Amino acid sequence: MLVIKLSKTGKTNKKVFRLIISEKSRDPYGNVLEILGSYNPYSKELVAKNERINYWLSKGAQMTASVNNLLVEKKVIAGKKVVASKPGKVSEKRLNQAKAKAEKKGSAAATEAAEAADVKEEKMPEEAPKTEVKEEKAAEEVVKTEEEKTAEETVKTEEEKVAENTPENA
């Protein structure tokens, strides 16, 4: 599959990028099919061969997220920007753990509410369960908001721990 991507050139701390087209698995610094332009991030200057970019896109070439966002920003192509980065593995693990805890608490509260509803249904006539359902929904909403608060607190405390462990003057 052909991909339009950025290839870093220039000096240390003075980076300039080339827009290139090559195979997806190929090294961006090796052989390329064609150089489609260049981008200087300091002056925000993009020099691109618009006709060639559109030609390769019509042939089925893909773009990396960074190239897509750059070309949309400079109005070389029409479209929307895409998310160029993914969350780190550590933050994903924390988020998944917080969700798992919230689901466990939520399922326990739901089973308790269901048991309470069963007991009330035996005692009350048929009209009463309708109001009980509303009460259960309200109780579940309260539980959900409490779970969200605890999840936010755990994320905040974990962020504080990370901040304490990192040296400030490094």
Backbone as CSV, one residue per row, in Angstrom:
resi,resn,N_x,N_y,N_z,CA_x,CA_y,CA_z,C_x,C_y,C_z
1,MET,0.847,-1.167,0.000,0.000,0.000,0.000,0.896,1.235,0.000
2,LEU,0.546,2.196,-0.823,1.303,3.437,-0.903,0.795,4.423,0.132
3,VAL,1.731,5.143,0.754,1.388,6.094,1.796,2.157,7.386,1.566
4,ILE,1.453,8.507,1.726,2.106,9.813,1.714,2.452,10.113,3.159
5,LYS,3.737,10.328,3.423,4.170,10.555,4.797,5.272,11.590,4.843
6,LEU,5.659,11.971,6.064,6.709,12.958,6.275,8.033,12.259,6.515
7,SER,9.086,12.821,5.946,10.439,12.327,6.159,11.255,13.485,6.715
8,LYS,11.854,13.284,7.884,12.572,14.361,8.561,13.933,14.586,7.913
9,THR,14.236,15.834,7.617,15.551,16.222,7.110,15.993,17.461,7.872
10,GLY,17.142,17.994,7.561,17.619,19.200,8.215,18.598,18.882,9.317
11,LYS,18.972,19.916,10.052,19.958,19.783,11.119,19.272,19.466,12.446
12,THR,20.097,19.185,13.448,19.584,18.984,14.789,18.962,20.288,15.269
13,ASN,17.784,20.209,15.825,17.011,21.350,16.310,16.596,22.315,15.205
14,LYS,16.789,21.977,13.967,16.334,22.781,12.822,15.690,21.841,11.807
15,LYS,14.662,21.157,12.217,14.061,20.121,11.387,13.249,20.720,10.243
16,VAL,13.311,20.056,9.117,12.494,20.334,7.948,11.994,18.978,7.471
17,PHE,10.780,18.929,6.967,10.190,17.662,6.560,9.926,17.647,5.061
18,ARG,10.090,16.480,4.461,9.722,16.251,3.069,8.424,15.466,3.040
19,LEU,7.548,15.810,2.115,6.371,14.987,1.845,6.789,13.981,0.795
20,ILE,6.701,12.713,1.125,7.136,11.666,0.206,6.021,10.649,0.022
21,ILE,6.138,9.879,-1.019,5.240,8.743,-1.208,6.098,7.503,-1.364
22,SER,5.758,6.487,-0.577,6.490,5.220,-0.638,5.591,4.116,-0.097
23,GLU,6.113,2.907,-0.114,5.389,1.790,0.477,5.250,2.029,1.979
24,LYS,4.162,1.554,2.546,3.891,1.796,3.961,4.971,1.219,4.867
25,SER,5.457,0.038,4.540,6.422,-0.632,5.411,7.853,-0.163,5.172
26,ARG,8.066,0.647,4.177,9.411,1.070,3.820,9.896,2.211,4.706
27,ASP,11.190,2.257,4.926,11.831,3.306,5.707,11.644,4.657,5.006
28,PRO,11.199,5.702,5.729,10.985,6.998,5.076,12.283,7.668,4.619
29,TYR,13.422,7.144,5.040,14.698,7.748,4.671,15.391,6.964,3.566
30,GLY,14.767,5.907,3.093,15.344,5.088,2.034,14.831,5.534,0.679
31,ASN,14.675,4.572,-0.208,14.174,4.867,-1.546,12.702,5.258,-1.478
32,VAL,12.354,6.315,-2.188,10.972,6.774,-2.248,10.540,6.818,-3.705
33,LEU,9.251,6.733,-3.930,8.747,6.829,-5.297,8.850,8.262,-5.824
34,GLU,8.456,9.213,-4.969,8.454,10.600,-5.412,8.458,11.525,-4.204
35,ILE,9.146,12.656,-4.343,9.099,13.703,-3.324,8.001,14.669,-3.750
36,LEU,7.004,14.830,-2.880,5.827,15.624,-3.224,5.874,17.044,-2.689
37,GLY,6.866,17.380,-1.890,6.970,18.732,-1.368,7.787,18.753,-0.100
38,SER,7.746,19.904,0.591,8.470,20.042,1.855,7.662,20.925,2.795
39,TYR,7.970,20.800,4.086,7.279,21.570,5.117,8.288,22.021,6.152
40,ASN,8.294,23.329,6.425,9.149,23.904,7.454,8.259,24.260,8.643
41,PRO,8.369,23.544,9.769,7.472,23.797,10.892,7.742,25.120,11.611
42,TYR,8.907,25.710,11.413,9.226,26.965,12.087,8.573,28.147,11.390
43,SER,8.636,28.167,10.075,8.003,29.246,9.326,6.590,28.870,8.881
44,LYS,6.171,27.635,9.172,4.854,27.103,8.790,4.659,27.152,7.273
45,GLU,5.736,27.013,6.532,5.692,27.085,5.078,5.583,25.684,4.485
46,LEU,4.576,25.505,3.652,4.376,24.241,2.952,4.548,24.477,1.459
47,VAL,5.482,23.770,0.873,5.674,23.798,-0.576,5.278,22.410,-1.060
48,ALA,4.150,22.343,-1.772,3.628,21.037,-2.174,3.280,21.033,-3.649
49,LYS,3.418,19.876,-4.248,3.000,19.666,-5.632,1.556,19.161,-5.584
50,ASN,0.623,20.109,-5.633,-0.793,19.775,-5.455,-1.292,18.779,-6.496
51,GLU,-0.892,18.961,-7.739,-1.354,18.063,-8.798,-0.893,16.632,-8.546
52,ARG,0.361,16.477,-8.136,0.900,15.140,-7.897,0.259,14.502,-6.664
53,ILE,-0.011,15.299,-5.642,-0.673,14.772,-4.441,-2.058,14.255,-4.815
54,ASN,-2.815,15.054,-5.559,-4.156,14.627,-5.980,-4.088,13.416,-6.896
55,TYR,-3.065,13.339,-7.740,-2.891,12.184,-8.618,-2.711,10.914,-7.791
56,TRP,-1.802,10.955,-6.811,-1.536,9.757,-6.014,-2.744,9.381,-5.165
57,LEU,-3.465,10.386,-4.660,-4.674,10.087,-3.889,-5.727,9.426,-4.780
58,SER,-5.818,9.856,-6.031,-6.779,9.239,-6.950,-6.388,7.802,-7.285
59,LYS,-5.103,7.483,-7.188,-4.625,6.125,-7.452,-4.797,5.212,-6.233
60,GLY,-5.273,5.768,-5.100,-5.540,4.944,-3.924,-4.505,5.059,-2.828
61,ALA,-3.601,6.017,-2.922,-2.601,6.198,-1.869,-3.281,6.730,-0.611
62,GLN,-2.775,6.322,0.537,-3.278,6.780,1.823,-2.360,7.876,2.352
63,MET,-2.796,8.564,3.416,-1.968,9.580,4.064,-1.868,9.253,5.541
64,THR,-0.751,9.617,6.145,-0.667,9.505,7.592,-1.547,10.599,8.191
65,ALA,-1.866,10.476,9.467,-2.726,11.455,10.126,-2.082,12.833,10.121
66,SER,-0.773,12.890,10.343,-0.074,14.172,10.372,-0.119,14.859,9.011
67,VAL,0.101,14.102,7.961,0.067,14.667,6.609,-1.347,15.119,6.275
68,ASN,-2.336,14.317,6.630,-3.725,14.687,6.375,-4.054,16.011,7.056
69,ASN,-3.702,16.150,8.330,-3.994,17.373,9.066,-3.267,18.569,8.462
70,LEU,-2.034,18.371,8.040,-1.246,19.444,7.442,-1.873,19.906,6.127
71,LEU,-2.249,18.965,5.274,-2.823,19.318,3.979,-4.213,19.935,4.117
72,VAL,-4.989,19.499,5.096,-6.301,20.105,5.339,-6.119,21.524,5.861
73,GLU,-5.170,21.714,6.765,-4.915,23.036,7.341,-4.474,24.029,6.265
74,LYS,-3.636,23.584,5.348,-3.130,24.454,4.274,-4.064,24.480,3.062
75,LYS,-5.211,23.802,3.161,-6.258,23.773,2.136,-5.774,23.208,0.802
76,VAL,-4.886,22.237,0.875,-4.468,21.521,-0.325,-5.536,20.502,-0.698
77,ILE,-6.137,19.874,0.319,-7.220,18.925,0.106,-8.409,19.354,0.954
78,ALA,-9.585,18.883,0.604,-10.783,19.162,1.389,-11.020,17.993,2.332
79,GLY,-11.502,18.289,3.503,-11.798,17.233,4.468,-11.662,17.748,5.881
80,LYS,-11.714,16.820,6.811,-11.594,17.153,8.227,-10.286,16.618,8.768
81,LYS,-9.829,17.249,9.834,-8.630,16.761,10.506,-8.965,15.480,11.259
82,VAL,-7.960,14.647,11.452,-8.124,13.409,12.200,-7.210,13.448,13.414
83,VAL,-7.487,12.604,14.381,-6.662,12.532,15.580,-5.334,11.901,15.199
84,ALA,-4.244,12.630,15.470,-2.931,12.175,15.019,-2.199,11.350,16.061
85,SER,-2.647,11.372,17.304,-1.937,10.617,18.334,-2.909,9.735,19.090
86,LYS,-2.356,8.729,19.706,-3.138,7.805,20.504,-2.723,7.975,21.956
87,PRO,-3.635,7.721,22.901,-3.243,7.805,24.299,-2.206,6.739,24.629
88,GLY,-1.345,7.046,25.581,-0.299,6.110,25.970,-0.854,4.872,26.633
89,LYS,-0.033,3.834,26.695,-0.472,2.569,27.276,-0.768,2.722,28.761
90,VAL,0.020,3.537,29.459,-0.178,3.706,30.895,-1.524,4.364,31.156
91,SER,-1.848,5.418,30.419,-3.121,6.088,30.648,-4.294,5.198,30.248
92,GLU,-4.123,4.363,29.221,-5.181,3.429,28.839,-5.433,2.423,29.953
93,LYS,-4.363,1.909,30.566,-4.524,0.940,31.649,-5.270,1.566,32.813
94,ARG,-4.899,2.793,33.174,-5.565,3.470,34.285,-7.042,3.678,33.977
95,LEU,-7.323,4.090,32.770,-8.701,4.329,32.377,-9.503,3.038,32.406
96,ASN,-8.926,1.952,31.906,-9.609,0.656,31.914,-9.837,0.158,33.334
97,GLN,-8.857,0.364,34.222,-9.024,-0.055,35.612,-10.137,0.740,36.277
98,ALA,-10.183,2.042,36.026,-11.226,2.870,36.616,-12.601,2.442,36.107
99,LYS,-12.698,2.128,34.820,-13.968,1.670,34.263,-14.384,0.338,34.873
100,ALA,-13.420,-0.573,35.060,-13.727,-1.884,35.630,-14.252,-1.739,37.054
101,LYS,-13.612,-0.877,37.835,-14.073,-0.643,39.206,-15.483,-0.067,39.204
102,ALA,-15.730,0.879,38.308,-17.047,1.505,38.236,-18.111,0.483,37.840
103,GLU,-17.781,-0.412,36.917,-18.738,-1.437,36.498,-19.031,-2.410,37.631
104,LYS,-17.995,-2.781,38.397,-18.210,-3.695,39.522,-19.139,-3.062,40.545
105,LYS,-18.880,-1.808,40.873,-19.723,-1.121,41.843,-21.133,-0.957,41.295
106,GLY,-21.234,-0.653,40.021,-22.535,-0.466,39.379,-23.335,-1.747,39.345
107,SER,-22.684,-2.866,39.054,-23.402,-4.138,38.987,-23.848,-4.576,40.381
108,ALA,-23.037,-4.316,41.393,-23.418,-4.665,42.761,-24.618,-3.833,43.197
109,ALA,-24.612,-2.556,42.881,-25.725,-1.685,43.245,-26.986,-2.080,42.480
110,ALA,-26.838,-2.477,41.244,-27.995,-2.876,40.437,-28.627,-4.150,40.991
111,THR,-27.808,-5.112,41.425,-28.363,-6.348,41.976,-29.080,-6.077,43.293
112,GLU,-28.515,-5.192,44.111,-29.169,-4.836,45.369,-30.511,-4.160,45.096
113,ALA,-30.538,-3.266,44.128,-31.779,-2.569,43.789,-32.809,-3.550,43.241
114,ALA,-32.366,-4.521,42.455,-33.279,-5.522,41.903,-33.865,-6.384,43.014
115,GLU,-33.050,-6.781,43.984,-33.541,-7.577,45.108,-34.546,-6.781,45.924
116,ALA,-34.255,-5.506,46.146,-35.170,-4.658,46.898,-36.487,-4.494,46.139
117,ALA,-36.413,-4.388,44.833,-37.618,-4.244,44.018,-38.465,-5.513,44.084
118,ASP,-37.820,-6.689,44.090,-38.553,-7.947,44.176,-39.320,-8.034,45.496
119,VAL,-38.691,-7.611,46.582,-39.337,-7.645,47.887,-40.518,-6.685,47.904
120,LYS,-40.354,-5.498,47.342,-41.423,-4.503,47.335,-42.580,-4.943,46.446
121,GLU,-42.290,-5.626,45.347,-43.340,-6.077,44.437,-44.261,-7.080,45.119
122,GLU,-43.727,-7.901,45.989,-44.549,-8.883,46.683,-45.513,-8.197,47.639
123,LYS,-45.097,-7.076,48.238,-45.916,-6.394,49.225,-46.913,-5.426,48.594
124,MET,-46.544,-4.770,47.475,-47.352,-3.715,46.876,-48.258,-4.265,45.774
125,PRO,-49.363,-3.540,45.481,-50.181,-3.908,44.327,-49.460,-3.539,43.019
126,GLU,-50.122,-3.803,41.859,-49.468,-3.654,40.563,-49.128,-2.212,40.212
127,GLU,-49.840,-1.225,40.706,-49.572,0.168,40.372,-48.264,0.647,41.001
128,ALA,-47.900,0.139,42.109,-46.706,0.580,42.817,-45.403,0.269,42.069
129,PRO,-45.256,-0.853,41.373,-43.988,-1.122,40.702,-43.594,-0.057,39.680
130,LYS,-44.561,0.620,39.083,-44.221,1.669,38.123,-43.406,2.765,38.797
131,THR,-43.787,3.160,39.997,-43.030,4.185,40.703,-41.698,3.634,41.180
132,GLU,-41.664,2.359,41.513,-40.413,1.751,41.961,-39.378,1.753,40.851
133,VAL,-39.819,1.546,39.628,-38.898,1.559,38.492,-38.258,2.933,38.382
134,LYS,-39.058,3.982,38.561,-38.512,5.338,38.516,-37.511,5.542,39.640
135,GLU,-37.848,5.023,40.842,-36.938,5.152,41.976,-35.638,4.406,41.708
136,GLU,-35.730,3.233,41.082,-34.527,2.461,40.760,-33.652,3.227,39.781
137,LYS,-34.278,3.824,38.763,-33.510,4.593,37.792,-32.811,5.757,38.473
138,ALA,-33.510,6.437,39.373,-32.905,7.553,40.084,-31.753,7.060,40.950
139,ALA,-31.930,5.910,41.608,-30.864,5.351,42.437,-29.665,4.974,41.578
140,GLU,-29.915,4.410,40.406,-28.814,4.048,39.509,-28.070,5.284,39.030
141,GLU,-28.803,6.384,38.764,-28.149,7.617,38.336,-27.253,8.154,39.439
142,VAL,-27.730,8.105,40.699,-26.925,8.569,41.823,-25.674,7.717,41.948
143,VAL,-25.814,6.404,41.811,-24.673,5.496,41.896,-23.685,5.799,40.780
144,LYS,-24.186,6.044,39.569,-23.306,6.338,38.440,-22.521,7.617,38.688
145,THR,-23.194,8.656,39.209,-22.473,9.903,39.445,-21.432,9.721,40.534
146,GLU,-21.739,8.930,41.560,-20.756,8.661,42.603,-19.576,7.884,42.033
147,GLU,-19.858,6.937,41.149,-18.785,6.157,40.520,-17.909,7.049,39.654
148,GLU,-18.523,7.970,38.932,-17.739,8.886,38.101,-16.830,9.739,38.975
149,LYS,-17.360,10.194,40.119,-16.545,11.010,41.021,-15.363,10.212,41.551
150,THR,-15.602,8.965,41.957,-14.503,8.154,42.484,-13.491,7.853,41.399
151,ALA,-13.958,7.630,40.170,-13.034,7.375,39.057,-12.175,8.603,38.799
152,GLU,-12.786,9.799,38.845,-12.024,11.030,38.639,-11.006,11.225,39.759
153,GLU,-11.405,10.913,40.998,-10.488,11.062,42.123,-9.302,10.121,41.991
154,THR,-9.541,8.879,41.561,-8.430,7.935,41.412,-7.480,8.393,40.323
155,VAL,-8.016,8.931,39.236,-7.153,9.428,38.158,-6.334,10.606,38.664
156,LYS,-6.963,11.510,39.443,-6.243,12.666,39.972,-5.141,12.233,40.924
157,THR,-5.444,11.270,41.809,-4.420,10.838,42.755,-3.277,10.149,42.036
158,GLU,-3.574,9.385,40.986,-2.510,8.734,40.220,-1.664,9.769,39.493
159,GLU,-2.296,10.845,38.997,-1.533,11.901,38.337,-0.629,12.604,39.348
160,GLU,-1.119,12.803,40.579,-0.306,13.439,41.609,0.884,12.560,41.965
161,LYS,0.681,11.240,42.037,1.781,10.321,42.329,2.837,10.392,41.244
162,VAL,2.401,10.435,40.000,3.345,10.520,38.886,4.104,11.839,38.961
163,ALA,3.392,12.925,39.297,4.032,14.232,39.391,5.061,14.253,40.527
164,GLU,4.779,13.564,41.628,5.716,13.517,42.746,6.965,12.722,42.391
165,ASN,6.814,11.677,41.597,7.940,10.818,41.248,8.848,11.426,40.194
166,THR,8.353,12.350,39.394,9.188,12.946,38.352,9.971,14.115,38.930
167,PRO,11.271,14.208,38.618,12.063,15.341,39.108,11.641,16.614,38.381
168,GLU,11.511,17.710,39.130,11.019,18.954,38.563,12.087,19.684,37.750
169,ASN,13.332,19.595,38.125,14.394,20.340,37.452,15.211,19.453,36.531
170,ALA,14.599,18.461,35.968,15.345,17.545,35.093,15.407,18.080,33.690
